[in-house]
Amino acid sequence: MKVLFLAHTEEGGGLGKAALEALGAAKGLGFELVVGLYGAEVQAGADAIAGCGAAKFLGVAGADFATARYGSDASACEAIAKAAGADLIVMPATARASRVAAGVALRLGAAVDTRLTGLEAAEGKVVATRWFYRQRMVGRIERDARPWLVTVDSGCFEAPSDMKGAASVEMLSPAVATRTVVTGVKSPAADAQTIRPEAKMLLVAGAGWGKSQAGGMKRLDEASQLILSLIGATKCSLGSSKSLVDQSGEGGALPFLTHMHQVGQTGSTPRHQKGLATCCHGEEPHVVGWRFITERRAINLDASCGWAQGKADVLYVADAFAVVKALVELLK
Ligand SMILES: Cc1cc2nc3c(=O)[nH]c(=O)nc-3n(C[C@H](O)[C@H](O)[C@H](O)COP(=O)(O)OP(=O)(O)OC[C@H]3O[C@@H](n4cnc5c(N)ncnc54)[C@H](O)[C@@H]3O)c2cc1C
């Protein structure tokens, strides 16, 4: 069996941690190894792993391949994989590689599995391991299909060391079929995101924010503005109940919510020290997501909501619109 380790280089032409770990995964199988690198420059990366035992080094380099761009990255990966003729292609599960993995597999007629956590050779067969159902089940996969393209998660494989040397890289020149021109990279401000795992407090927004309030009107714009103001003032993290997230999917409710915000049985289990639930009923499938949050408070109009049933330390029976507005004023 022939294994291709296929990775992009970083700025300066070297290899990142995730790529080196993926090399560890590919090399650890013990089969014939080919290295394929793409990026603005590849020689420094190839030299850094010259002693990895690869039979061949293939490369695609140039300004066209400097930045992550689907068309050019996919062309580079396709050209390298075709030149290598490998049975198994191992890529790191970086954002850049993950973006093209499935498309490259399609171009090659390969099977694809992503974010593997284990890869081993047993009796001539390759056995992969990965999580299913949000890390509730671990599965072992074997495939007869060849080629087989996989991406491996970072933190699961050891990066081999002491491999420096002088590698002779066979350069390929694939045609770049893309209409996208990269003019620069713009990143959002570091505090622009609303999911902040490192924050001390989690603010949960429930479906009540999107419901008709006293007077019979929905107050969605006001709800959005109040929630974002409180997040801005406290730098807390935002979570949501499933009901509110589902409303967002249908074009209603709060425009900045995604399913990534959902806390609960079928959502996430955040680990913030404190939690404040607002306009959320506190039903069991939601509250199970709070099991690591030890200091809990809730604001609800309903004195007999779930939070009052021993699920929160303090329940404020009040209008969350009024409370959050006053809170934001106090924090100014
Ligand atoms: C298999 C399964 C899995 C599930 N997984 C999840 C999950 O992962 N996460 C999750 O969240 N849910 C989950 N659910 C759904 C869950 O059971 C509830 O339906 C959901 O949590 C309800 O969301 P909510 O409390 O925001 O909405 P609602 O039940 O509609 O409650 C809204 C609350 O807002 C209050 N309110 C309204 N206006 C105001 C105001 N002005 N001020 C203060 N309070 C106000 C109301 O009194 C009410 O209590 C799951 C259900 C099932 C069956």
The ligand as an SDF file (V2000), in Angstrom:
LIG
                    3D

 53 58  0  0  0  0  0  0  0  0999 V2000
  -35.0250   15.0750   22.2580 C   0  0  0  0  0  0  0  0  0  0  0  0
  -35.0700   16.5230   22.6210 C   0  0  0  0  0  0  0  0  0  0  0  0
  -33.9010   17.2240   22.6710 C   0  0  0  0  0  0  0  0  0  0  0  0
  -33.9010   18.5750   23.0140 C   0  0  0  0  0  0  0  0  0  0  0  0
  -32.7130   19.2440   23.0880 N   0  0  0  0  0  0  0  0  0  0  0  0
  -32.7190   20.5210   23.4960 C   0  0  0  0  0  0  0  0  0  0  0  0
  -31.4960   21.2330   23.6480 C   0  0  0  0  0  0  0  0  0  0  0  0
  -30.4060   20.7240   23.3890 O   0  0  0  0  0  0  0  0  0  0  0  0
  -31.5560   22.5150   24.0710 N   0  0  0  0  0  0  0  0  0  0  0  0
  -32.7440   23.1430   24.3550 C   0  0  0  0  0  0  0  0  0  0  0  0
  -32.7200   24.3050   24.7280 O   0  0  0  0  0  0  0  0  0  0  0  0
  -33.9110   22.4820   24.2040 N   0  0  0  0  0  0  0  0  0  0  0  0
  -33.9300   21.2020   23.7760 C   0  0  0  0  0  0  0  0  0  0  0  0
  -35.1140   20.5750   23.5990 N   0  0  0  0  0  0  0  0  0  0  0  0
  -36.3610   21.3830   23.6890 C   0  0  0  0  0  0  0  0  0  0  0  0
  -36.7880   21.6750   25.1180 C   0  0  0  0  0  0  0  0  0  0  0  0
  -37.5450   20.6020   25.6090 O   0  0  0  0  0  0  0  0  0  0  0  0
  -37.6380   22.9450   25.1460 C   0  0  0  0  0  0  0  0  0  0  0  0
  -38.6660   22.8450   24.1980 O   0  0  0  0  0  0  0  0  0  0  0  0
  -36.8490   24.2220   24.8750 C   0  0  0  0  0  0  0  0  0  0  0  0
  -35.7100   24.2770   25.6880 O   0  0  0  0  0  0  0  0  0  0  0  0
  -37.7510   25.4130   25.1880 C   0  0  0  0  0  0  0  0  0  0  0  0
  -37.0560   26.6020   24.9330 O   0  0  0  0  0  0  0  0  0  0  0  0
  -37.4230   27.9110   25.7160 P   0  0  0  0  0  0  0  0  0  0  0  0
  -37.4290   27.6430   27.1720 O   0  0  0  0  0  0  0  0  0  0  0  0
  -36.5110   29.0010   25.2310 O   0  0  0  0  0  0  0  0  0  0  0  0
  -38.8650   28.2670   25.1560 O   0  0  0  0  0  0  0  0  0  0  0  0
  -40.2950   28.2770   25.8440 P   0  0  0  0  0  0  0  0  0  0  0  0
  -40.6130   26.9370   26.4310 O   0  0  0  0  0  0  0  0  0  0  0  0
  -41.2340   28.7980   24.8200 O   0  0  0  0  0  0  0  0  0  0  0  0
  -40.1490   29.2950   27.0400 O   0  0  0  0  0  0  0  0  0  0  0  0
  -40.0790   30.6740   26.8750 C   0  0  0  0  0  0  0  0  0  0  0  0
  -40.0580   31.2860   28.2480 C   0  0  0  0  0  0  0  0  0  0  0  0
  -39.8700   32.6830   28.1240 O   0  0  0  0  0  0  0  0  0  0  0  0
  -40.5780   33.3040   29.1930 C   0  0  0  0  0  0  0  0  0  0  0  0
  -40.7560   34.6980   28.8390 N   0  0  0  0  0  0  0  0  0  0  0  0
  -41.4630   35.2250   27.8040 C   0  0  0  0  0  0  0  0  0  0  0  0
  -41.3750   36.5600   27.7920 N   0  0  0  0  0  0  0  0  0  0  0  0
  -40.5840   36.9020   28.8460 C   0  0  0  0  0  0  0  0  0  0  0  0
  -40.1050   38.1320   29.3570 C   0  0  0  0  0  0  0  0  0  0  0  0
  -40.4380   39.2870   28.7980 N   0  0  0  0  0  0  0  0  0  0  0  0
  -39.3040   38.0910   30.4420 N   0  0  0  0  0  0  0  0  0  0  0  0
  -38.9710   36.9280   31.0340 C   0  0  0  0  0  0  0  0  0  0  0  0
  -39.4150   35.7330   30.6020 N   0  0  0  0  0  0  0  0  0  0  0  0
  -40.2010   35.7330   29.5170 C   0  0  0  0  0  0  0  0  0  0  0  0
  -41.8370   32.4850   29.2990 C   0  0  0  0  0  0  0  0  0  0  0  0
  -42.4250   32.6220   30.5970 O   0  0  0  0  0  0  0  0  0  0  0  0
  -41.3290   31.0600   29.0680 C   0  0  0  0  0  0  0  0  0  0  0  0
  -41.0100   30.4220   30.2860 O   0  0  0  0  0  0  0  0  0  0  0  0
  -35.1330   19.2330   23.2760 C   0  0  0  0  0  0  0  0  0  0  0  0
  -36.3160   18.5090   23.2180 C   0  0  0  0  0  0  0  0  0  0  0  0
  -36.3010   17.1700   22.8850 C   0  0  0  0  0  0  0  0  0  0  0  0
  -37.5930   16.4330   22.8260 C   0  0  0  0  0  0  0  0  0  0  0  0
  1  2  1  0
  2  3  1  0
  2 52  2  0
  3  4  2  0
  4  5  1  0
  4 50  1  0
  5  6  2  0
  6  7  1  0
  6 13  1  0
  7  8  2  0
  7  9  1  0
  9 10  1  0
 10 11  2  0
 10 12  1  0
 12 13  2  0
 13 14  1  0
 14 15  1  0
 14 50  1  0
 15 16  1  0
 16 17  1  0
 16 18  1  0
 18 19  1  0
 18 20  1  0
 20 21  1  0
 20 22  1  0
 22 23  1  0
 23 24  1  0
 24 25  2  0
 24 26  1  0
 24 27  1  0
 27 28  1  0
 28 29  2  0
 28 30  1  0
 28 31  1  0
 31 32  1  0
 32 33  1  0
 33 34  1  0
 33 48  1  0
 34 35  1  0
 35 36  1  0
 35 46  1  0
 36 37  1  0
 36 45  1  0
 37 38  2  0
 38 39  1  0
 39 40  1  0
 39 45  2  0
 40 41  1  0
 40 42  2  0
 42 43  1  0
 43 44  2  0
 44 45  1  0
 46 47  1  0
 46 48  1  0
 48 49  1  0
 50 51  2  0
 51 52  1  0
 52 53  1  0
M  END
$$$$
